[in-house]
Amino acid sequence: MAKAREFDIIVYGATGFTGRLVAEYLAHHYADRSDAPKWAMAGRSAEKLAAVRDEIGAPADTPLVVADASDPASLDAMCARTRVVLTTVGPYQLYGNELVAACVKAGTDYADLCGEPGWMREMIDLHHEAAKASGARITFSCGFDSIPFDLGVLFLQAEAVKRHGSPAPRVKGRMRKMAGGASGGTVASLTETLKAVARKPSLALLLKSSFALTPGFEGPSQPSGLIPEYDSATGTWTAPFIMAPINTKNVHRTNFLLGHPWGKDLVYDEMVMTTIGDAGKAMAEAMAKANPFGESKLKPGEGPSKEERENGFYDILFIGEWPNGTKLTANVTGDRDPGYGSTSKMLAETGIALLSAKGAGGVWTPGALLGEALIARLTEHAGLTFKIEG
């Protein structure tokens, strides 16, 4: 891990929609605190950075760093100055390659909001061994995709071992309630992923596999999650969940990186709960057919209003099942809209958790590297709850 650097954390992309929220959180939540990190804002334009600094009410002496994805030398210089880089500059398959390489070379920790599994697998293959050598901890998917799910399964399985002496071989993630908006960055990432598949059709098989992020390991067949179904565990109909294709891969990678403490036979899926009876079935079928983004005209840098973010929330149910009929349930909640209000806090707290993390270099998941320490930070600072329901 990088030490004796000028900064603890640099927020790269601080003039963008989500980057601005991360900077605002650090500026206000850690104002005048003894444990406040030394942090800076980074982006392509010093003028725009200064304007955002003033708009969010950050201290006037908050350092500004000019860096550009198209200028690798500027990225190298930025990474050499900090222990951790938090990046919101996506789609990562367009703008992330050089930054990951710069962090690996400098031994600088990295965290992002990536939900692009094809690119993540490419980065694993390219940089995992080099990151182990340099000490850089490269940590993907540190927002709503996939921290609540990654840590939710980890939390459930820890309790499973305490109560029942073994992890649950079957875990269901069920989105129980959610309110919040999408940003242009999310739409752009999905669009670029679809373009990448069109250019390289073999990517479709990778994206389809729940084990796309576990090189050399292929577990048992997993539920597709693409068809509405009645779930006896919840007593409701369930519909496909748009985040499942990335979340499930990260959960299996966490299990893989930890040495399969939840078993090599783990079966995990995610769906959205609707309601009971014919009404629930009709709702699930309609959700399965709907375009999750509608006719979105949002562009990168745009997103939900402050009111929408503050009125948003999410409630996720996790159900552990054993062959003998034993069950264990847990839930994870967040107090802001999932994609941006809560995500910005999760990314910031991941960065702070990295400052004291003990793990070696490599390409990680938040669950495998930070685990219970991150759960504690998110509970104390970021408005998340982790509870066993029964």
Salt bridges, closest charged atoms under 4 A:
GLU6 OE1 - ARG81 NE 2.84
ASP8 OD1 - ARG83 NH1 3.52
ASP35 OD1 - ARG33 NE 2.92
ASP54 OD1 - ARG53 NE 3.90
GLU55 OE1 - ARG20 NH1 2.59
ASP76 OD2 - LYS105 NZ 3.07
ASP109 OD2 - ARG137 NH2 2.81
ASP125 OD1 - ARG121 NE 3.03
GLU129 OE1 - LYS132 NZ 3.59
GLU159 OE2 - ARG163 NE 2.73
GLU192 OE2 - LYS195 NZ 3.44
ASP231 OD1 - LYS172 NZ 2.93
ASP231 OD2 - ARG174 NE 2.76
ASP269 OD1 - ARG170 NH1 2.99
ASP269 OD1 - ARG174 NH1 3.34
GLU310 OE2 - LYS306 NZ 3.98
ASP315 OD1 - ARG176 NH2 3.10
GLU321 OE2 - LYS172 NZ 3.56
ASP335 OD2 - ARG336 NH1 3.67
ASP335 OD1 - LYS345 NZ 2.86
GLU349 OE1 - ARG377 NE 2.69
GLU380 OE1 - HIS381 NE2 3.64
GLU389 OE2 - ARG176 NH2 2.65
